[in-house]
Amino acid sequence: MIKHTLFRWTRPGPTRALRAVLLLGPLAALGAPLPAQAPRPALRLADVLRAVDSDGFAPRAARAQAHAAQADRTATLQGILPGVRVEVGSARTTDPIGVFGAKLRQRVVTQADFDPARLNRPDALSLTTGALIVEQPIFAPQAMLGRRAAGLAADAADAIADHTVARSRLDATRAYFGAIVATASVAALDSALGAGRAHVAQAGTLERNGVVVRSDVLLAQVRVGELEAQRARAAGDAMVARLGVAVQMGAPADTTAVLPTALPSAEAIRALVADGWPHGGAVEERADVQAARLGARAARADVQRVNSAWLPTVGAMLRNDYATVNQPFGGSPYWTVGIMASWQLFRGGGDLADRQRAAANARVAASQADGARAMAELEITQTRVARQVALERMRIADRSLEQAREALRLVQRRYDGGLAAITELLDASAARTAADLASVAARHDALVAIAAERIALGLDLTPLLALDQ
């Protein structure tokens, strides 16, 4: 009779205990609660500006254009630095002059090569040549003046890139604060909606008890519906605003950043704009004004380059040649040293057209420089006035918010005492919500106006980083 043991328990030894831990440990870990992850820190303005500088689409394109302008300046070295090249060739010929010249280059000419029959009908001859040539411009006015014009144009491109970065920072700042406003608006409407629904529920109870009529309940529900519509619109605006921040940062696919729940307080904003604000800054410090001024100088330098076409160019040449039968750079070399001057007197009217075009471009660039300065001064005035108006609106919005809060408190007391209708309470609550949103919007406008004024003056946004929460 065969006995089968289905289950037998034995006390595990050290080895079995270790196996049990290895086998059952992962299963127990699956059932254990996961450790709580640390909350993601809120996105700061400094983080946004840093991302704009490194990954923003417009700044990257502007820097690439500036690098292309630097390449144009480097290309002008071709007419200033020496040129070095190597030539290697091989040929086989029966041309009488070619054969005799090849023998001379190989330095193998003998008395027999002067035989008229061999001179007239030579045998085919192979020739392998090699040469090292160095060419050095000595006086090239067009190249030198062209390099100066290209250098000024490259500096202008750098200034344009700086201006593009500054504008991108301003756009990102506006988008960042706008996204915070949108998020705060959703939170404010959620709070108002919760209070409104509670009031509607209370009104329903009062209706059942015969205290209020059906129309009061219906009007209260209408008010709540309006809040729900505002909340839906605010939620959509918040989503779009968050996407706008991600696009400004150069990462449109990343919309998971945690935004601050509120803007800086009005007191912090007013403390930022102290007496003497803004500190420093002038029209000349703006990158776009500098770019226009450098562009005008580059255009004048190009006029000088075109006019220098009347001047001669002088260059030197050193050439070292080798000629053998089948080996490049073999045998005895022979050298050639020379200097050459070239003077283009007339190019069929093309030089006149070049001068006319360069002079016209110089006038255009000068007008653009004057216009850039005038527009910069206008923008500085506009942003200064906008900042003053925004600060005043912020003060008025704060006062209106305090008044709306007090009005709601008084209406609430009247409602609790049975002296006010539910619709009056909801209207006061809606006024309080509108005042809250207006206060947030006023702070947003003040922050954007401060940033715009600094950018208009050619300053950075470093002072605003002190408001990071």
FENBELBEL-V344281 format. One record per pair of residues at least 24 apart in sequence whose ideal C-beta (glycine too) atoms are under 10 Angstrom apart, sorted by the first residue. I is the first residue (numbers start at 1). J is the second residue. D is the distance in Angstrom with one decimal. If there is no record, write none. Layout:
i-><I	I>
j-><J	J>
d-><D	D>
//
This chain:
i-><39	40	40	40	41	41	42	42	42	42	42	42	42	42	43	43	43	43	43	43	43	43	43	43	43	43	44	44	44	44	44	44	44	45	45	45	45	45	45	45	45	45	45	45	45	45	45	45	45	45	46	46	46	46	46	47	47	47	47	48	48	48	48	48	48	48	48	48	48	48	48	48	49	49	49	49	49	49	49	49	49	49	49	49	49	50	51	51	51	51	51	51	51	51	51	52	52	52	52	52	52	52	52	52	52	52	52	53	53	53	53	53	54	54	55	55	55	55	56	56	56	56	56	56	56	56	56	56	56	57	57	57	57	57	57	58	58	58	58	58	58	58	58	59	59	59	59	59	59	59	59	59	60	60	60	60	60	61	61	62	62	62	62	62	62	62	62	62	62	63	63	63	63	63	63	64	65	65	65	65	65	66	66	66	66	66	66	66	66	66	66	67	67	67	67	68	68	69	69	69	69	69	69	69	69	69	69	69	69	70	70	70	70	70	70	70	71	71	72	72	72	72	72	72	72	72	73	73	73	73	73	73	73	73	73	73	73	74	74	74	75	75	75	76	76	76	76	76	76	76	76	76	76	76	77	77	77	78	78	78	78	78	79	79	79	79	79	79	79	79	79	79	80	80	80	80	80	80	80	81	81	81	82	82	82	82	82	82	82	83	83	83	83	83	83	83	84	84	84	84	84	84	85	85	85	85	85	86	86	86	86	86	86	87	87	87	87	87	87	87	87	88	88	88	88	88	88	88	89	89	89	89	89	89	89	90	90	90	90	90	90	90	90	91	91	91	91	91	92	92	92	92	92	93	93	93	93	93	94	94	94	94	94	95	95	95	96	96	96	97	98	98	98	99	99	99	99	100	101	101	101	102	102	102	102	102	102	103	103	104	104	105	105	105	105	105	105	105	105	106	106	106	106	106	106	106	107	107	107	107	107	108	108	108	108	125	126	126	126	127	127	127	127	128	128	128	128	128	128	128	128	128	128	129	129	129	129	129	129	130	130	130	130	130	130	130	130	130	130	130	131	131	131	131	131	131	131	131	131	131	131	132	132	132	132	132	132	132	132	133	133	133	133	133	133	134	134	134	134	134	134	135	135	135	135	135	135	135	136	136	136	136	136	136	137	137	137	137	138	138	138	138	138	138	138	139	139	139	139	139	139	140	140	140	140	140	140	140	141	141	141	141	141	141	141	141	141	141	142	142	142	142	142	142	142	142	142	143	143	143	144	144	144	145	145	145	145	145	145	145	145	145	146	146	146	146	146	146	147	147	148	148	148	148	148	148	148	149	149	149	149	149	149	149	149	149	149	149	150	150	150	150	151	151	151	151	152	152	152	152	152	152	152	152	152	152	153	153	153	153	153	153	153	153	154	154	155	155	155	155	155	155	155	156	156	156	156	156	156	156	156	156	156	156	156	157	157	157	157	158	158	158	158	159	159	159	159	159	159	159	159	159	159	160	160	160	160	160	160	160	161	161	162	162	162	162	162	162	163	163	163	163	163	163	163	163	163	163	164	164	164	165	166	166	166	166	166	166	166	166	166	166	167	167	167	168	168	169	169	169	169	169	169	169	170	170	170	170	170	170	170	171	171	171	171	171	172	172	172	172	172	172	172	172	173	173	173	173	173	173	173	173	173	173	174	174	174	174	174	174	174	174	175	175	175	175	175	175	175	175	175	175	176	176	176	176	176	176	176	176	176	176	176	177	177	177	177	177	177	177	177	177	177	177	177	177	177	177	177	178	178	178	178	178	178	178	178	178	178	178	179	179	179	179	179	179	179	179	179	179	179	179	179	179	180	180	180	180	180	180	180	180	180	180	180	180	180	180	180	181	181	181	181	181	181	181	181	181	181	181	181	181	181	182	182	182	182	182	182	182	182	182	182	182	182	182	183	183	183	183	183	183	183	183	183	183	183	183	184	184	184	184	184	184	184	184	184	184	184	184	184	184	185	185	185	185	185	185	185	185	185	185	185	185	185	186	186	186	186	186	186	186	186	186	186	187	187	187	187	187	187	188	188	188	188	188	188	188	188	188	188	189	189	189	189	189	189	189	189	189	189	189	189	190	190	190	190	191	191	191	191	192	192	192	192	192	192	192	192	192	192	192	192	192	193	193	193	193	193	193	194	195	195	195	195	195	195	195	195	196	196	196	196	196	196	196	196	196	196	196	196	196	197	197	197	197	198	199	199	199	199	199	199	199	199	200	200	200	202	202	202	203	203	203	203	203	204	206	206	207	211	212	212	212	212	213	215	215	216	216	216	216	216	217	217	218	219	219	219	219	219	220	220	220	220	220	221	222	222	223	223	223	223	223	223	223	224	226	226	227	227	227	227	230	230	230	230	234	260	260	260	261	262	262	262	263	263	263	263	263	263	263	263	263	263	264	264	264	264	264	264	264	264	265	265	265	266	266	266	266	266	266	266	266	266	266	267	268	268	268	268	269	269	269	269	269	269	269	269	269	269	270	270	270	270	271	271	272	272	272	272	272	272	272	273	273	273	273	273	273	273	273	273	274	277	277	277	277	277	277	278	278	278	278	278	278	278	278	278	278	278	279	279	279	279	280	280	280	280	281	281	281	281	281	281	281	281	281	282	282	282	282	282	282	283	283	283	283	283	283	283	283	283	283	283	284	284	284	285	285	285	285	286	286	286	286	286	286	286	286	286	286	286	286	287	287	288	288	288	288	288	288	289	289	289	289	289	289	289	289	290	290	290	291	291	291	292	292	292	292	292	292	292	292	292	292	292	293	293	293	293	293	293	293	294	294	295	295	295	295	295	295	295	295	296	296	296	296	296	296	296	296	296	296	296	297	297	297	297	298	298	298	299	299	299	299	299	299	299	299	299	299	299	300	300	300	300	300	300	301	301	302	302	302	302	302	302	302	303	303	303	303	303	303	303	303	303	304	304	305	305	306	306	306	306	306	306	306	306	306	306	307	307	307	307	307	309	309	309	309	309	309	309	310	310	310	310	310	310	311	311	312	312	312	312	312	313	313	313	313	313	314	314	314	314	314	315	315	315	315	316	376	376	376	377	378	379	379	379	379	379	380	380	380	380	381	382	382	382	382	383	383	383	383	383	383	383	383	383	383	384	384	384	384	384	385	385	386	386	386	386	386	386	386	386	387	387	387	387	387	387	387	387	387	387	388	388	389	389	389	390	390	390	390	390	390	390	390	390	390	390	391	391	391	391	391	392	392	393	393	393	393	393	393	393	393	394	394	394	394	394	394	394	394	394	394	395	395	396	396	396	397	397	397	397	397	397	397	397	397	397	397	398	398	398	398	398	399	399	400	400	400	400	400	400	400	401	401	401	401	401	401	401	401	401	402	402	403	403	403	404	404	404	404	404	404	404	404	404	404	404	405	405	405	405	406	407	407	407	408	408	408>
j-><258	256	257	258	257	258	180	257	258	259	260	261	468	469	176	179	180	242	245	249	256	257	258	259	260	468	176	259	260	465	467	468	469	169	172	173	176	177	180	260	264	447	451	461	464	465	466	467	468	469	461	462	464	465	468	176	249	257	468	169	172	173	175	176	177	179	245	246	248	249	257	468	165	168	169	172	173	176	248	249	460	461	462	464	465	249	172	245	246	248	249	250	251	254	257	165	168	169	170	171	172	173	175	176	248	249	250	165	168	169	172	250	249	250	248	249	250	251	164	165	168	169	171	172	247	248	249	250	251	168	247	248	249	250	252	161	164	165	167	168	171	248	250	161	162	164	165	166	167	168	169	250	161	164	165	168	250	161	164	157	158	160	161	162	163	164	165	167	168	157	158	161	162	164	165	161	157	158	160	161	164	154	155	156	157	158	159	160	161	162	164	154	157	158	161	154	157	150	151	152	153	154	155	156	157	158	160	161	298	150	151	153	154	155	157	158	150	154	146	147	149	150	151	153	154	157	146	147	148	149	150	151	152	153	154	155	157	147	150	154	146	147	150	142	143	144	145	146	147	148	149	150	151	305	143	147	150	137	140	143	146	147	137	140	141	142	143	144	146	147	313	315	136	137	140	143	144	146	147	136	137	143	134	135	136	137	315	316	318	133	134	135	136	137	315	317	132	133	134	135	136	318	131	132	133	134	135	130	131	132	133	328	329	129	130	131	132	133	319	321	328	128	129	130	131	322	328	329	127	128	129	130	131	323	328	126	127	128	129	130	325	326	328	125	126	127	128	129	124	125	126	127	128	122	124	125	126	127	121	122	123	124	125	122	124	125	120	121	122	122	122	125	127	123	124	125	127	125	125	127	323	126	127	128	129	323	325	127	323	323	334	129	321	322	323	324	331	332	334	322	323	324	325	330	331	332	323	324	331	332	334	323	324	325	331	325	324	325	326	323	324	325	326	322	323	324	325	326	327	328	329	330	331	321	322	323	324	328	329	320	321	322	323	324	327	328	329	330	331	333	319	320	321	322	323	328	329	333	334	335	336	318	319	320	321	322	329	333	335	317	318	319	320	321	336	316	317	318	319	320	337	315	316	317	318	319	338	340	314	315	316	317	318	339	313	314	315	316	313	314	315	316	339	340	341	311	312	313	314	315	341	308	311	312	313	314	315	342	304	305	307	308	309	310	311	312	313	314	304	305	306	307	308	309	311	313	344	305	308	313	304	305	308	301	302	303	304	305	306	307	308	311	301	302	304	305	306	308	301	305	297	298	300	301	302	304	305	297	298	299	300	301	302	303	304	305	306	358	298	301	302	305	294	297	298	301	293	294	295	296	297	298	299	300	301	302	291	294	295	297	298	299	301	302	294	298	290	291	293	294	295	297	298	287	290	291	292	293	294	295	296	297	298	299	365	291	294	295	298	287	290	291	294	286	287	288	289	290	291	292	293	294	295	287	288	290	291	292	294	295	287	291	286	287	288	290	291	458	286	287	288	289	290	291	292	372	455	458	287	288	291	287	286	287	288	454	455	456	458	459	460	461	287	288	455	248	250	248	451	454	455	460	461	464	448	451	452	454	455	456	461	244	247	248	451	455	244	245	247	248	249	250	451	461	248	447	448	450	451	452	454	455	461	464	244	245	248	444	447	448	451	452	241	242	243	244	245	246	247	248	249	448	241	244	245	248	249	257	259	260	447	448	451	241	245	259	260	263	264	440	443	444	445	446	447	448	451	464	467	237	238	240	241	242	244	245	441	444	447	448	237	238	239	240	241	242	243	244	245	246	248	257	259	260	238	241	242	245	259	260	261	262	263	264	440	443	444	447	469	234	237	238	241	259	262	263	437	440	441	443	444	445	447	234	235	236	237	238	239	240	241	242	244	259	440	444	234	235	237	238	239	241	242	258	259	260	261	262	234	238	259	260	261	262	263	436	437	439	440	441	443	444	230	231	233	234	235	237	238	241	433	436	437	440	441	230	231	232	233	234	235	236	237	238	239	234	238	261	262	436	440	230	231	234	432	433	434	436	437	439	440	227	228	229	230	231	232	233	234	235	433	436	437	227	231	234	235	429	432	433	436	223	224	227	230	231	426	429	430	432	433	434	436	437	224	227	228	230	231	433	227	224	227	408	425	426	429	432	433	220	221	223	224	225	226	227	228	425	426	429	430	433	221	224	227	228	224	223	224	415	422	423	425	426	429	224	422	426	415	422	425	421	422	423	425	426	422	418	422	422	418	418	421	422	423	421	421	423	421	422	423	424	426	422	423	423	421	422	423	426	427	421	422	423	425	426	426	423	426	422	423	425	426	427	429	430	426	426	430	426	429	430	433	430	433	434	437	437	467	468	469	469	440	443	469	439	440	441	442	443	444	446	447	467	469	443	446	447	464	466	467	468	469	398	443	467	391	394	395	397	398	401	439	442	443	446	398	443	466	467	469	390	391	394	442	443	446	447	450	464	467	391	394	395	446	466	467	446	447	450	463	464	466	467	387	388	390	391	446	449	450	453	463	463	384	387	450	453	454	463	380	383	384	387	450	453	454	456	457	459	463	454	457	459	463	454	457	458	459	380	453	454	455	456	457	458	459	460	376	377	380	457	458	459	372	373	374	375	376	377	379	380	456	457	458	373	376	458	376	457	458	459	372	373	375	376	377	379	380	455	456	457	458	459	455	458	372	373	375	376	379	458	369	372	373	374	375	376	377	458	369	372	458	368	369	372	365	366	367	368	369	370	371	372	373	375	376	365	366	368	369	370	372	373	365	369	361	362	364	365	366	368	369	372	361	362	363	364	365	366	367	368	369	370	372	362	365	366	369	361	362	365	358	359	360	361	362	363	364	365	366	368	369	358	359	361	362	365	366	358	362	354	357	358	359	361	362	365	354	355	357	358	359	360	361	362	363	358	362	354	358	351	352	353	354	355	356	357	358	359	361	351	354	355	358	359	344	345	347	350	351	354	355	343	344	345	346	351	355	343	344	341	342	343	344	345	340	341	342	343	344	339	340	341	342	343	339	340	341	342	340	456	457	458	456	456	452	453	455	456	457	453	456	457	458	456	449	452	453	456	448	449	450	451	452	453	454	455	456	457	449	452	453	456	457	449	453	445	446	448	449	450	452	453	456	445	446	448	449	450	451	452	453	454	456	449	453	445	446	449	442	443	444	445	446	447	448	449	450	452	453	442	445	446	449	450	442	446	438	439	441	442	443	445	446	449	438	439	441	442	443	444	445	446	447	449	442	446	438	439	442	435	436	437	438	439	440	441	442	443	445	446	435	438	439	442	443	435	439	431	434	435	436	438	439	442	432	434	435	436	437	438	439	440	442	435	439	431	432	435	428	429	430	431	432	433	434	435	436	438	439	431	432	435	436	432	431	432	435	432	433	435>
d-><7.6	7.9	7.8	5.0	9.6	7.1	9.6	8.2	5.0	6.4	4.9	8.0	9.0	6.8	7.6	8.8	9.3	9.7	7.7	9.0	10.0	4.3	6.2	5.7	7.5	9.6	9.0	9.9	8.0	7.8	9.5	4.3	7.5	9.7	8.6	6.6	5.8	8.2	9.8	9.3	9.9	9.4	9.4	7.8	6.1	6.0	9.8	7.3	5.5	9.5	9.5	9.3	9.2	5.0	5.9	9.3	8.3	8.2	8.7	8.6	5.2	7.4	8.1	5.0	9.9	9.7	6.7	9.9	7.1	6.0	8.9	10.0	9.7	9.2	5.4	6.5	7.4	8.8	9.7	9.3	9.0	6.6	9.3	9.0	7.9	8.9	8.0	9.4	9.3	8.0	3.8	6.2	7.1	9.7	9.9	7.5	5.2	5.6	9.7	8.3	4.7	9.0	9.9	9.8	6.0	6.2	7.2	6.4	8.3	7.7	9.6	9.6	9.2	7.5	9.7	6.3	3.0	6.5	8.9	7.6	4.9	8.5	9.0	7.3	9.2	6.6	7.0	4.9	9.8	8.3	7.8	8.6	9.7	5.9	9.2	9.6	5.4	8.0	7.5	4.9	8.3	9.1	9.3	7.3	9.4	6.0	4.6	9.5	9.3	5.3	8.7	8.4	9.7	9.7	9.8	9.7	7.4	9.0	7.8	8.3	9.3	6.4	3.9	8.3	8.1	3.8	6.8	9.5	8.5	9.4	8.8	5.2	9.6	8.5	8.2	8.8	5.9	9.7	7.4	6.9	8.9	7.3	9.3	9.2	4.3	5.0	8.8	7.2	4.4	8.9	9.4	9.2	8.5	9.5	9.1	9.1	7.6	7.8	9.4	10.0	5.8	4.2	8.5	7.6	3.6	7.7	9.0	9.3	10.0	9.1	9.2	9.8	5.0	9.6	7.7	8.2	9.6	8.7	9.7	9.9	9.7	5.1	9.4	6.9	6.8	8.9	9.5	6.7	9.4	9.1	4.2	5.1	9.1	7.5	4.6	9.0	9.6	9.3	8.5	9.0	9.3	9.2	7.5	9.6	6.2	8.4	9.4	5.1	3.8	8.7	8.5	5.0	8.2	9.8	8.4	7.2	9.9	9.0	9.7	7.4	9.9	9.8	5.8	4.7	9.5	7.0	2.6	7.6	7.1	7.8	8.5	9.6	9.6	6.2	6.6	5.4	6.5	9.4	6.6	8.3	8.0	9.6	5.9	6.4	4.3	7.7	9.6	8.9	9.3	8.0	7.3	4.5	7.7	8.4	9.4	9.6	7.6	7.2	5.3	7.9	9.6	9.7	8.6	8.1	5.3	8.4	8.1	7.5	7.1	5.8	7.7	9.5	9.2	7.2	6.9	4.3	8.1	6.8	9.2	8.5	9.5	8.0	7.1	5.1	7.9	9.3	4.9	8.0	8.2	7.3	4.8	7.9	8.6	9.8	8.4	7.2	7.1	4.6	7.4	9.8	9.7	7.7	8.0	9.1	7.3	5.4	8.2	8.0	5.7	6.9	4.6	7.5	9.9	8.9	6.9	6.4	8.4	7.4	8.0	6.2	7.3	4.9	7.7	8.2	9.7	9.2	6.2	7.7	5.8	9.6	8.7	7.8	8.0	7.6	7.9	4.6	8.8	9.1	9.8	8.7	9.3	8.2	4.1	9.8	8.9	6.9	9.1	8.9	9.3	8.7	9.7	7.4	7.4	8.7	3.5	8.8	8.5	9.8	7.4	9.8	5.3	6.2	6.8	9.5	6.3	9.0	8.2	9.8	7.0	6.0	8.5	9.8	9.7	8.7	9.1	8.3	9.4	5.6	6.5	6.1	8.0	7.2	9.2	8.4	7.3	5.4	6.5	5.4	6.1	5.6	9.0	7.6	9.4	6.6	6.7	5.1	8.2	7.3	9.1	9.0	7.2	4.3	8.0	8.4	8.6	4.0	4.1	7.8	9.5	8.8	6.1	6.6	4.5	7.0	9.2	9.4	8.8	9.0	10.0	9.9	9.3	8.5	7.4	4.7	8.2	8.6	8.4	8.8	9.4	7.0	7.3	4.8	7.9	8.9	9.0	8.4	7.2	4.5	7.7	8.6	9.8	6.2	7.3	5.1	8.0	8.9	10.0	9.5	10.0	6.5	4.8	7.7	7.9	9.6	7.1	7.6	4.9	8.2	8.4	4.4	5.7	5.8	7.4	9.5	8.9	8.0	7.2	6.3	4.1	8.0	8.3	9.1	9.3	9.7	5.1	7.8	7.4	9.9	8.7	7.9	9.2	3.8	8.4	9.1	4.7	8.6	7.3	9.9	9.6	5.6	8.2	9.5	5.1	6.2	7.9	7.3	9.9	8.7	9.3	8.2	9.9	8.5	8.2	6.2	8.0	9.2	5.0	3.9	8.7	8.6	5.4	9.8	8.3	7.7	9.4	4.8	9.4	8.8	9.3	9.0	9.1	8.4	10.0	4.9	9.1	8.0	7.9	8.6	5.1	7.9	8.4	3.8	4.4	8.8	7.8	5.7	9.7	9.5	7.7	8.7	9.0	9.4	9.5	9.9	8.1	8.5	9.7	5.3	7.7	9.0	5.0	3.6	8.6	8.8	5.8	9.0	10.0	7.6	7.1	9.2	4.3	8.8	8.7	8.5	9.0	8.7	8.4	8.3	9.9	4.9	9.3	8.8	8.1	10.0	7.9	4.7	7.8	8.3	3.8	4.6	9.0	8.3	6.2	9.9	9.4	7.7	8.8	9.2	9.9	8.7	9.2	8.2	8.7	9.1	4.7	7.3	8.5	4.4	3.7	8.5	8.7	6.1	8.9	7.2	7.1	9.1	4.6	9.2	9.3	8.8	8.1	8.9	9.5	4.0	8.8	8.1	8.2	9.4	7.3	3.7	4.3	8.8	8.3	6.3	9.9	10.0	9.3	9.1	8.4	9.1	9.9	8.3	8.5	6.2	8.7	9.2	5.3	9.6	7.9	9.0	7.8	8.6	9.3	8.8	7.0	7.1	9.6	9.0	8.1	9.8	7.3	8.0	5.9	10.0	8.2	5.7	6.2	8.6	4.7	9.2	7.7	9.0	9.7	6.0	9.9	9.9	9.1	7.2	9.3	3.9	6.9	9.8	9.7	9.5	8.9	7.6	7.0	9.4	4.7	8.8	9.8	8.9	6.3	7.0	9.0	9.9	8.9	8.7	8.8	5.1	7.3	8.2	6.8	9.2	9.4	4.5	4.9	9.1	8.0	5.0	9.0	10.0	9.0	9.0	5.6	7.8	9.2	10.0	8.0	9.3	9.3	9.9	9.9	9.5	9.7	10.0	9.7	6.5	9.2	9.9	8.4	5.1	9.2	9.7	5.1	6.2	8.5	9.4	9.8	8.8	9.6	9.6	5.2	9.8	7.2	8.2	9.8	6.6	9.9	8.1	9.3	7.0	9.6	9.0	3.8	5.3	8.9	6.9	5.0	9.4	9.9	9.1	5.6	9.4	9.5	8.4	10.0	9.4	5.5	5.6	8.0	7.2	5.5	9.5	8.5	9.6	7.7	9.5	9.7	9.7	8.9	8.9	7.7	10.0	9.5	6.7	8.5	5.4	6.4	8.2	4.7	9.5	9.7	6.6	8.6	9.1	4.8	3.8	8.3	7.9	4.2	7.7	9.6	8.8	9.7	9.7	9.0	9.6	9.6	5.2	9.9	7.8	7.9	9.8	5.3	8.1	6.9	8.9	9.4	9.0	9.1	8.8	6.7	5.7	6.9	8.6	8.3	10.0	5.3	9.7	9.7	9.2	8.5	8.7	9.3	4.5	9.1	7.4	7.2	9.8	9.5	8.7	5.7	6.8	8.6	9.7	6.7	9.7	9.8	4.8	5.5	9.7	8.4	5.3	9.7	9.2	9.6	6.8	8.5	9.7	9.9	9.8	9.4	8.5	9.5	6.0	9.6	4.9	6.1	9.7	7.5	6.3	8.7	9.9	5.6	4.2	9.2	9.2	5.5	8.6	6.8	9.3	8.1	9.4	6.6	9.2	9.5	9.8	9.9	7.9	8.6	9.9	9.4	5.7	8.6	8.4	9.5	6.2	7.2	7.7	4.1	9.4	8.2	9.6	6.9	4.7	6.4	8.6	5.8	9.1	9.6	9.7	9.2	9.8	9.4	8.9	6.0	9.3	9.0	7.6	9.2	6.2	4.4	9.4	9.1	5.4	8.9	9.4	6.2	6.5	8.3	9.1	9.5	5.9	8.8	9.3	9.9	8.6	8.1	8.6	6.0	9.7	6.2	6.2	7.5	5.5	7.9	8.5	9.5	7.7	9.6	9.3	4.6	9.1	9.3	9.2	10.0	9.6	7.8	9.7	7.9	9.9	7.5	6.5	9.9	9.7	9.9	9.1	5.9	5.1	6.3	9.9	9.9	7.6	9.8	9.8	8.5	7.5	4.7	7.9	9.8	9.1	4.9	6.3	8.6	5.7	9.9	8.8	9.1	8.8	7.0	9.5	4.2	7.5	8.3	6.6	7.8	9.4	7.8	8.9	8.9	7.4	7.6	9.4	8.4	9.6	9.0	8.8	10.0	8.5	5.0	8.7	7.9	9.1	7.8	9.4	6.2	9.6	9.7	4.7	6.2	9.2	6.9	8.5	9.1	7.0	9.5	7.2	9.0	9.1	4.2	8.7	7.2	9.8	7.8	9.1	9.1	5.6	7.7	8.3	5.5	9.7	7.7	8.0	6.0	7.9	9.5	9.4	8.4	5.8	9.6	9.3	7.7	6.9	9.7	6.3	5.4	6.5	7.5	9.7	7.4	7.0	8.0	8.4	8.6	9.3	9.6	9.4	9.0	7.0	6.1	7.4	6.8	6.7	7.4	9.5	9.9	6.6	8.2	9.6	6.4	9.4	9.1	9.9	9.8	8.4	8.3	8.6	9.5	8.8	9.9	9.7	8.6	8.7	8.3	6.1	5.9	9.5	6.0	6.4	8.3	9.7	9.7	8.2	8.4	9.7	7.6	8.9	6.5	8.2	8.6	7.1	9.6	8.2	2.9	5.6	4.6	9.9	9.5	10.0	8.8	6.8	6.9	9.6	9.3	6.0	9.4	9.9	4.9	5.7	9.4	6.8	9.2	8.1	7.7	8.5	9.1	7.7	9.7	6.9	3.3	7.3	8.2	8.7	9.8	5.2	9.8	8.7	8.6	8.6	7.5	7.4	4.0	9.4	9.8	6.7	5.7	9.5	8.5	6.9	9.7	8.9	7.8	5.2	5.5	9.9	8.9	5.2	9.4	7.8	9.8	9.1	8.5	9.6	9.1	7.7	7.6	9.3	9.6	5.3	4.1	8.3	7.7	3.7	7.4	9.6	9.1	9.3	9.6	9.7	5.2	9.7	7.9	8.1	9.4	8.8	9.7	10.0	9.4	5.0	9.3	6.7	6.9	9.0	9.9	7.3	9.5	9.1	4.2	4.9	8.8	7.2	4.3	8.7	9.5	9.6	8.3	9.7	8.8	9.4	9.2	7.3	7.4	9.0	9.4	5.1	4.1	8.3	7.4	3.8	7.4	9.3	9.4	9.1	9.6	9.6	5.3	7.9	8.2	9.7	9.1	9.6	9.4	5.2	9.6	6.8	7.3	9.2	9.7	7.4	9.7	4.5	5.8	9.8	8.0	5.2	9.9	8.8	9.8	9.3	7.6	7.7	9.9	9.8	4.8	5.1	9.3	8.0	4.4	8.4	9.9	9.3	9.2	6.4	8.1	9.4	6.3	9.9	8.0	9.4	5.4	7.2	8.3	8.5	8.1	8.1	9.8	7.8	9.8	7.9	9.3	5.2	6.3	4.0	8.4	9.8	8.8	7.1	5.1	7.8	8.4	6.9	7.3	4.8	7.9	9.6	7.2	5.7	8.0	8.0	7.8	7.2	9.1	8.4	9.5	9.4	8.5	9.3	9.0	4.7	9.3	7.6	4.8	6.1	9.3	8.9	10.0	8.6	9.1	7.7	10.0	6.8	9.0	9.2	4.7	4.0	8.4	7.9	4.3	8.0	9.1	9.7	5.9	8.1	8.9	9.2	9.5	8.3	9.6	8.7	4.6	9.5	6.8	7.4	9.6	9.5	7.4	9.4	4.2	5.8	9.5	7.7	4.9	9.5	9.8	8.4	9.6	8.6	9.3	7.7	7.2	9.0	9.1	4.5	4.2	8.4	7.7	4.0	7.9	9.6	9.8	9.0	9.3	5.6	7.8	8.7	9.4	9.4	8.9	10.0	8.9	4.9	9.6	6.6	7.6	9.6	9.9	7.8	9.4	4.2	5.9	9.5	7.5	4.8	9.5	9.7	8.4	9.6	9.1	9.7	7.6	7.4	9.6	9.5	5.0	4.5	8.6	7.6	3.8	7.9	9.4	9.6	9.4	9.7	6.1	7.7	9.0	9.6	9.6	9.2	9.0	5.1	10.0	6.6	7.6	9.3	8.0	9.7	4.4	6.5	9.8	7.5	4.7	9.6	9.4	8.6	9.6	9.1	9.6	7.6	7.8	9.4	9.6	5.1	4.5	8.5	7.5	3.7	7.8	9.1	9.3	9.8	6.1	7.6	9.0	9.6	6.6	7.5	9.2	4.6	9.5	9.3>
//
